[in-house]
Amino acid sequence: MTHSTIGIDIGGTKLLMVAQRTGHDEPLIRRLATGAATTPDEIEAAIQRFLAEHQLTPSYVGVAVPGLVKEGHVTVCDVLPKLNGWRGPAANGTPHILVNDIRSALAEEAAGLAESPTVAVLLCGTAVGSAYLHQGRVVRGSRGWAGEIGYMPVPTPQGILRLDELAGGAAIVRATGLSPAQVHAALAAGDSSVRDIVDAAGESFGLAMATLVNILNPDTLRAAGGTLGYPGYWDAALATARTHSLPELWDACAVDRINDPELVVARGALRLAAAAADGETWVRQYV
């Protein structure tokens, strides 16, 4: 059996598992589909198959979920509602750490930055979320739930909507009536109506970026998520964010996309698991 630590990214459309094995440089990676009907039992079964297939005995498992986490369980998970109340994988008694997915990405991104940075991380997949460091400390809020920018209210001609309903990947799919693959195909074919929807979603995401720049005055802002992969989305977001940020605050902030967006959450969960296995106390501020 191979000893390892495991990082798991549970999202609205995918389950991504990354194992770092003792004595191996390259991680093992497995990606499976999820959806709104996905259950904790299905997730735990997939994890067990992954461990058994590769003969892994993890010393610790990091699990990142797209929702609110409190005292070791999922409190609210809109995109995977059957995870509500889940306390993470229980099989084999392997210790684990359960963390919000954006905060997991923050742990990964912060590792490569200078000491005591002020950082905002935004992810836009099925929905939108964020997490922050202020002078090297995680901004947690009174219950540990700070960062739910997807619920930011935005005035529109249709009334006040949440940012999730305007900028997220699910919003684009709903507005176009197309699957993500079909959205990509329509953009490649020059479909102007789909282009307008994607650009509008990118502009809404840009307003969220500007809001964080103006309120938090970060020195670093990093963004990722599958929705940023739609051609034109990031360009619209960046232009909008620059336009609506106070110039001095914008100029003081290094704004960029995350280099490895597909793996950033899972790698963050892996990093937190390895640190927890080593007894590192800094991990506590992420949970």
N, C-alpha and C positions, 0 to 999 in steps of 0.2 A: 504494500500500500504506500502511496505517495502522500507525504504531509504537505499541506498547502494552506493558503488563505483564499477566501472566495469573496468576490464582489458581485452583487446582483442588482441590476437596474430593472425594476418592474414599471413599465409604462402603459399607456392606454392602448398601444398597438403592438408592443413587443415585450418579451422577457429576455434580457441579455445577461448571461452569466460569464464571468471572467475568473479563472483560477490561476494563481501564481504558485507554482510548485517549487519546493526546495530543490536547488541544484539545476534549475532550468531558467534560462533567460527569457524565453518567449512564453507568454501566457496561453492557456487554453481558452477558447471563446466559443460559446454556443448562443444562438439567437433563435427564439421561437415566437410565434404570434400570440397576442392576447386580444381581448376585446371586453366590452362592458359586462359580458356574462361570465368572465373568468373568475374562478373561485380559488380560495386559499388552498383547498385540497389539490387542485390542478397544478398550482404553482409549486407546492411542496413535492408533488409527485415528479414534476419536471426536474426539480433540484436533485432529488434522489437518483433519478436516472442518470443525470450528468455526473454525479459523484461515483455511482457504480460503474458506469461505462469507462471512466478514466481511473478507477481505483484510487479515489481521493479520500483522505481522512483529514478534513480541514480542522485546524486549531481554532479558527474563528471565521464567522461569516458576517459580512456587511450587506445589509439589505436596504435599498433605497426605494421609496414608494412615492407616488405622486399625490400626496395629501398631507393632512395635519397628523403629527405624531405627538403623543403625550404619554409619559410614564410607560414607555415600552409597548404601546399598542397604537394601531391606526384609529384615529378619532373620526376623521372625515376623508373620504376619497371619492370625489365626484366621478372621475373617469373610470374607476373600477369599484363600483359601490359595494360589491360583495367582499371587499377587503376590510370594510368597516368593522372595527373591533378585533382585527387580526393582530396577533402578537409575534408574528414572524415564524420561520420554520422551526418545528418542534422535534423533528425526527432525530434520533441518535443522541439527543441531549447536547449537541454541539453548541457552544455559546455563540450568540450573535448580537449584532448591534442594528437597531432599526432606526432609520433616519429619513427625513424628507429628501426627495431626489435633488432638488435645487441646492440644498445645503450640502449634499454629497458632492455635487459639481464644484461648489465653493471650496470644499476641502482639497479637491484636486488642483484647482486653479491657484489657490493661495500658496500651495507648496512650492511653486516656482517663482514666487514674488519676493521682493525685499522684505525684511523684517518690519512688522507693524504697518502693513499697508491698509488703505481704506479702499474697499473693493465692493462693487456691485456685480452680481452675476444674474443674467436673465436667460431663461430657457423658454423656447416656444415650440412645443410639440403639438399634441392634441389640444392643450391649453397652455396658459402662460403662467410662469412663476418666477420668483426672484429670491435672492439671499444676499446678505451683506456682512462684510467685516468692517469694523471701525477701529483703526489703529491696532489691527491684529486680533481683535476680539469679535466673536460672532454677535451680531445684533439679534437677540432672541425675542424680545417683547415680553409681556407679562406672563404669558403661558407657553412661551417657546415657539410661537406661531408666526412671528414676523416674516413678511415676504410675500403674502398672498396678493400680489399685484394684479393677478387675473381677475380679482373682484373689484378692481378700481372702477368706479362709475364714470361713464363717458356720455355726455349729452350728444344725441344724434337726432335727425329729423323724425326718427321712429320712437323717440323717447330716450330715457336714460338706460343704457345697456352696460353690461360688464365688458371689460377689456377682452376677456376670454371669448365673448360673443362677436368680437370684431377682428381680433388679431390671430386667434389660434387656428391650428390646422383643421380642427373640427368645424370651425366657422367657415373656412374656405370651402370645405367639402359640402357643407350644408347650403351655402350660397350658390355654388355652381351646380350642385346636383351630380357631381362627378367624383370618382375615386381619386386618391392622390396620383396614381399613375396616369389617369385620364387628364387630370389638371396639368401635369407635366407635358403630356402630348398636345393638349390644346394650346399651351403657351408656345411650344415648339412650332406649332402650325400657324401661329400669329392670330389666334382667336382674341379679338379685341375686348369682348365682354368678360372673358376669363382674366385677361390682362388687367382690366379695370378693377376686378374683385381682388386680385392678388396685390395690386398696388395699394388699394385702399386698406387692406389688412396690414401691409407693411407700414403704411403711414400711421396706423393706430399703434403698432408696436413701437414706432419711432417716438410717438408722444409719451409712451411709458418710459422709454430711455431718457428723454428730456426731463421728465418728472423726477427721475432718480438723480440725474446729474444736478438739477436745480436744488433738490432738497438735501441730498446727502453729500454733495461736493466730493465724490470719490476721486482718487488718483488713477483708478483703473476700472473700466467697465468692460465685461466680457459677455458675449452672447452666443448662444448655440440653440440647437433644436432642429428637428426635421423640417419644420415649416420654413426655416431660413434657406432651405435648399431650393425653393421655388425661384426660378430666375426672375430677378427684378424686385423680389420682396426685400432683401437686405438693402439694396440701393435706395428704395423708397423709405425704408426705416431710417437709414443713416442720414439722408437729406433732411427728413422731417425732424429728427432729433437735433441736428445741428441748427436748424432754423429756429427751433423753439427753446433752445438752451441759452442761458445767459452766457455771452461769448467768453467772459473771463473764466467761468466754470468749465465750459466746454474745452477751452484751450489747456486747462490744467489737468484734463482727464485723458488717459490713453484708452481709446475706444477701439475694440477689435472683436472679430469672431474667434471663438475658441478653436484651437488648432486641430483637436481630435474630437469633434462633437459627438460622433457615434459612441465613443467609449468613455466620455468624460464622467458620466454619472457612475457607471460601473467601476471605473478606476478610482473614483473618490470613495466609493463604498469599500473597495479593496484596501485603499490606504487607511481608512478608518478601522477596518477589521484588523489589519496588521498592527496598527498602533494600540488598539485595545488588547490584542494578544500580548503585546509587550508591556502592558500596564501603563501606557502613557496617559497622563491625566488631562491633557489638552482636548482629548476626544470628547469629554463630557459636555463641552459647550455646543457641540454639534447635534446632540440628541434632545 
